[in-house]
């Protein structure tokens, strides 16, 4: 028994003296609890909406004030036409539009019925349905307030219009997210192990003393995974279209070009991890644990980014999959062209350039 306790004490010493093990045991759970505590919620806060008020009367203004007072909405501006609303949706600036028709108060008080139109971005069906439910509830609260002071029953009906995904199919939100997740994880994981494997097997020394340019060694590691990732992307798209009935309303060529950009970004990140680690286990740990949770949380396809505190929203901007997710939804669901996604594309190009430069600089042409 004494020997057993001695071995137990020895193992405790090993754990306490290993900073990496301590970080895995205590740091990772704390980080996950903190992140999931903020992100895992069905409530949507501060979602950007616009008001299109053709009436500009007492009732429409009071409902607008109630919407503005809710912490679920953040009113961006007041628009004057449906065309402006459509442009705002295409630019991704808003999630919901509330439209009051002409003579809204007159219809409510004299005809005892009035109508409000709610236009939601159903490219994310869960968010679209939730926001229309929030707005309808606020409008009903106003209706109840008015009923208390009137002898005749009044009714405010809401006409709901779902843009881009009127059937509210979940696949329109699921497929772009899976595409981003798969391409990121597979490309980074496979590439990060490649150079480390050569180091562990001792074949890297042979490559470095050969006439072959060391920088071409890095590129030769990336090319096969680039080609395989394009095949992987093609399979995902074929299954999405023919099995899941997912539409591709935009350019397929543009979709493949943007996907190729994310693949290059992921390969560059994988090469950076590979050049910075000394073992395959470490490279795999960084690739899986370091990217799986951020990609799932900060892309936006599982949990709305609007739910998160501002510091986490800033961190989300550093995740390449977030920008790719926006691009894919704009092309596949909204049918938009390059003019609508050039900003996100430019951000991915900047990330790719930075990762490639750092990866090449960290690549050691001499093993020591």
ABEGO torsion letter per residue (X at the ends): XAAAAAAAAAAAAAAAABAAAAAAAAAAAAAAAAAAAAABBABBBGBBBBBBBAAGBAAAAAAAAAAAABAABBBABBBABAAAAAAAAAAGABABBBBBBBGAAAAAAAAGBBBBBBBBBAABAAAAAAAAAAAAAAAAAAAAAAAAABABBBBBBBBBBBBGBAAGBAAAAAAAAAAAAAAAAAAAAAAAAAAAAAAAAGAAAAAAABABBAAAAAAAAAAAAAAAAAAAAAAAAAAAAAAAGBBBABBAAAAAAAAAAAAAAAAAAAAAAAAABABAAAAAAAAAAAAAAAAAAAAGAABBAAABBAAAAAAAAABAAAAAAAAAAAAAAAGBBAAAAAAAAAAAAAAAAAAAAAAAAABBABBX
